[in-house]
């Protein structure tokens, strides 16, 4: 699957590396040309502007923002002219859930999908994987599942949790999908047992 990553700091760059290692294609953009060049050497497709970035992504685009929460809105403002209906924007930073709800509603008026993904793993995520809390429209989240499954740590060598035999879900893989029965448009941190069963 192809994913575009904006923000190539320690986590964003290593997430691209982990995805490429799992056979995914990544288009990478950062204000730092050196950060982009580093990932191009590791088989990412580099972009030198947001317009170039969007042009290199297959439609419908999937764009992951791995930028500080304080610059998500500015990044979205700059990116939106290059997106079109059906595209997906993923915020992988630590935005306040109220901002996620607002952004999801605003983007929906433009026909864009918004997925909020609280991501942890730090610099060790490249090797160990990233734990994620995912909120968004069910069909959109399911479409992105190959990305989440590759980024997640997976079950490892630990025995299954007693009582979970025969039950489906992604919790044991290292990522949770938020309960879509909650009344909010985006529901980070509102998981319930039903979302992990």
C-alpha positions as CSV (number, residue, x, y, z in Angstrom):
1,X,0.0,0.0,0.0
2,X,1.2,3.6,-0.6
3,X,1.3,6.2,2.1
4,X,2.5,9.8,2.1
5,X,4.3,11.0,5.2
6,X,4.7,14.6,6.1
7,X,7.1,15.2,9.0
8,X,10.3,13.3,9.0
9,X,11.5,13.7,12.6
10,X,12.8,10.8,14.6
11,X,9.4,9.1,14.7
12,X,8.1,10.0,11.2
13,X,11.3,9.0,9.5
14,X,11.4,5.6,11.3
15,X,7.8,5.0,10.5
16,X,8.6,5.4,6.9
17,X,11.5,3.0,7.3
18,X,9.3,0.4,9.0
19,X,6.7,0.6,6.3
20,X,9.3,0.3,3.5
21,X,10.7,-2.7,5.3
22,X,7.3,-4.3,5.1
23,X,6.9,-3.7,1.4
24,X,4.8,-0.5,1.5
25,X,5.6,2.4,-0.8
26,X,6.1,5.8,0.9
27,X,6.2,9.3,-0.4
28,X,8.1,11.5,2.0
29,X,8.0,15.3,2.6
30,X,9.6,17.5,5.2
31,X,10.8,21.1,5.3
32,X,14.3,19.7,5.7
33,X,15.6,18.6,2.2
34,X,18.3,16.6,4.0
35,X,15.6,14.5,5.9
36,X,13.9,13.8,2.6
37,X,17.2,12.9,0.9
38,X,18.0,10.4,3.7
39,X,14.8,8.5,3.1
40,X,15.2,8.6,-0.7
41,X,18.4,6.7,-0.2
42,X,16.4,4.1,1.7
43,X,13.9,3.7,-1.2
44,X,11.2,6.3,-0.3
45,X,10.0,8.6,-3.0
46,X,11.0,12.1,-2.1
47,X,9.0,15.3,-2.6
48,X,10.3,18.8,-2.6
49,X,7.0,20.6,-2.1
50,X,3.4,19.8,-1.0
51,X,2.3,20.1,-4.6
52,X,4.9,17.6,-5.7
53,X,4.0,15.4,-2.7
54,X,0.3,15.2,-3.6
55,X,1.1,14.6,-7.3
56,X,3.2,11.6,-6.4
57,X,0.4,9.9,-4.4
58,X,-2.1,7.6,-6.1
59,X,-5.7,8.5,-5.6
60,X,-7.4,8.3,-3.3
61,X,-4.4,9.6,-1.4
62,X,-3.5,8.6,2.2
63,X,-1.5,11.3,3.9
64,X,0.0,10.8,7.4
65,X,0.9,14.0,9.3
66,X,3.6,13.3,11.9
67,X,4.2,16.9,12.9
68,X,3.9,18.7,16.3
69,X,0.3,19.3,17.4
70,X,0.9,23.0,17.3
71,X,1.5,23.0,13.6
72,X,-1.2,20.5,12.4
73,X,-3.7,23.2,11.4
74,X,-1.0,25.2,9.5
75,X,0.1,22.0,7.7
76,X,-3.5,21.2,6.8
77,X,-4.1,24.7,5.5
78,X,-1.0,24.4,3.2
79,X,-1.9,20.9,2.2
80,X,-5.6,21.2,1.5
81,X,-5.3,23.0,-1.9
82,X,-3.5,19.9,-3.2
83,X,-6.1,17.3,-2.0
84,X,-9.4,16.3,-3.4
85,X,-12.6,14.5,-2.3
86,X,-12.0,11.0,-1.2
87,X,-8.5,11.6,0.1
88,X,-7.6,10.6,3.7
89,X,-5.7,12.7,6.2
90,X,-4.2,10.9,9.2
91,X,-3.0,12.9,12.2
92,X,-0.4,10.7,14.0
93,X,0.6,13.3,16.6
94,X,-0.7,14.1,20.0
95,X,-3.5,16.5,19.1
96,X,-6.1,17.3,21.7
97,X,-9.2,15.2,20.9
98,X,-11.4,18.4,20.6
99,X,-9.2,19.6,17.8
100,X,-9.5,16.2,16.1
101,X,-13.3,16.4,16.2
102,X,-13.2,19.9,14.8
103,X,-10.8,18.9,12.0
104,X,-12.9,15.8,11.1
105,X,-16.0,18.0,10.7
106,X,-14.2,20.6,8.7
107,X,-12.6,18.2,6.3
108,X,-15.8,16.2,5.9
109,X,-17.4,19.4,4.3
110,X,-14.7,19.1,1.6
111,X,-15.3,15.3,1.0
112,X,-12.1,14.4,2.8
113,X,-11.7,11.7,5.5
114,X,-9.9,12.4,8.8
115,X,-8.4,9.6,10.9
116,X,-6.8,10.5,14.3
117,X,-4.1,8.1,15.5
118,X,-2.5,8.5,18.8
119,X,0.9,7.0,18.2
120,X,3.6,5.9,20.7
121,X,6.9,4.1,20.3
122,X,9.4,6.9,20.1
123,X,12.8,6.2,18.5
124,X,12.5,2.5,19.4
125,X,9.4,2.1,17.2
126,X,11.5,1.2,14.1
127,X,12.5,-2.0,15.7
128,X,9.8,-2.7,18.2
129,X,6.7,-1.2,16.5
130,X,4.3,1.5,17.4
131,X,1.2,1.2,19.5
132,X,-1.7,3.2,18.1
133,X,-5.2,4.4,19.2
134,X,-7.2,4.9,16.0
135,X,-10.4,6.9,15.5
136,X,-12.2,7.5,12.2
137,X,-14.8,6.2,9.8
138,X,-14.9,2.4,10.0
139,X,-14.5,1.8,6.2
140,X,-11.6,4.3,6.0
141,X,-9.8,2.8,9.0
142,X,-10.3,-0.7,7.6
143,X,-8.8,0.4,4.3
144,X,-5.7,1.6,6.1
145,X,-5.4,-1.6,8.1
146,X,-2.3,-2.9,6.2
147,X,-0.5,0.3,7.3
148,X,-1.5,0.0,10.9
149,X,-0.7,-3.7,11.0
150,X,2.8,-3.1,9.7
151,X,3.5,-0.2,12.1
152,X,2.2,-2.1,15.1
153,X,4.4,-4.3,17.2
154,X,2.4,-7.5,16.6
155,X,1.8,-10.2,19.1
156,X,5.4,-11.2,19.6
157,X,6.2,-14.4,21.6
158,X,3.8,-13.9,24.5
159,X,1.0,-16.3,24.9
160,X,-2.5,-15.1,24.1
161,X,-4.5,-13.5,26.8
162,X,-6.7,-16.1,28.5
163,X,-10.3,-16.1,27.4
164,X,-9.6,-14.4,24.0
165,X,-9.5,-17.6,21.9
166,X,-11.8,-17.3,19.0
167,X,-12.2,-13.6,19.4
168,X,-11.2,-11.1,16.7
169,X,-9.7,-7.7,17.1
170,X,-6.4,-5.9,16.9
171,X,-5.6,-5.2,20.5
172,X,-3.1,-8.1,20.8
173,X,-1.4,-6.7,17.6
174,X,-0.7,-3.4,19.3
175,X,-3.4,-1.1,18.0
176,X,-7.0,-0.3,18.9
177,X,-9.7,1.1,16.8
178,X,-12.0,3.5,18.7
179,X,-15.6,2.6,19.4
180,X,-17.6,4.2,16.6
181,X,-20.8,4.0,18.6
182,X,-19.6,7.1,20.5
183,X,-21.5,10.3,19.4
184,X,-18.4,12.2,18.4
185,X,-17.2,12.5,14.8
186,X,-13.7,11.5,15.9
187,X,-13.2,9.4,19.0
188,X,-9.6,9.2,20.2
189,X,-9.4,7.7,23.7
190,X,-13.0,6.6,23.7
191,X,-12.4,2.9,23.2
192,X,-14.6,0.4,24.9
193,X,-14.6,-3.4,25.2
194,X,-16.7,-3.7,22.1
195,X,-14.0,-2.1,19.9
196,X,-11.4,-4.7,21.0
197,X,-13.6,-7.8,21.1
